Amino acid sequence: MLTSNKSFEEWGEVFGDEVMATALIDRLLHHCHIVNIRGNSFRMRQHTELWQALHGEPRLQEAATT
């Protein structure tokens, strides 16, 4: 299993070599299944939930002080 937050079009820039990235993608994609997941990161969602639990909702704090 391989995961990435970069599209295949960006791999040349990531690896610094378009030819090498194309060869790598060609070999990786041969006989594979691609599952494209869109949406927010689970880690960022967990981080946001933790921050809100520690600091509270900003709107709730503002409403409580006014």
N, C-alpha and C positions, 0 to 999 in steps of 0.2 A: 504494500500500500504506500502510496506517495501522495502527499497533500501539498498544496501551494496556494498562496493568495495572489499569485501572478498568473496572468493569462499566457498562453503559449507565445503570443505575439511579443510579449515582454521578455522572454527568456534570453534572447540574444543580448539585450542590454544588461540583464542580470549577470550573465556569464561572461560578458565582454567579447563575445565572438559569435556572430550570426551563424557561421558554418557549423561550428561545434554544437551550438544550441539546436540547430536543425537536425543534425545527426543524432543527438541525444533524444530529441522528441520522437524522431522516426523509430528508434529502437525501443523507447518506452511504450509507444502507442501500438506497436505490433502485438497483436493478440491480447489487448487489454480492454477493460471496460472503464469508461469515463463516467463519473458521477459528478455533475456540476451542481453545487449547492450555492444558492444565492441567499443573501440576507446578512444580518448582523452576526458578528462573531459571538460564539457562546462565552468565550473568555471576557470579552468586553461587556456582555450583558451581566455576567456574574460580578465583574468589577463595579459596574454601575449600581447593581443591587446592594453590594457591600457598602459603597460610598453613601448611598441613600440611607442605609440602615444606621451608619455611623453619624451622618450629618443631618439626616432628615431631608424631606423635600424642601427645596428653596421656597416654593410658593406657600407651603404650609407655615414656614417660619415667618415669612413676610406678613401673612394674614393674621398670625397670632400677635404680632407686634403692633398692628395698626388698629 
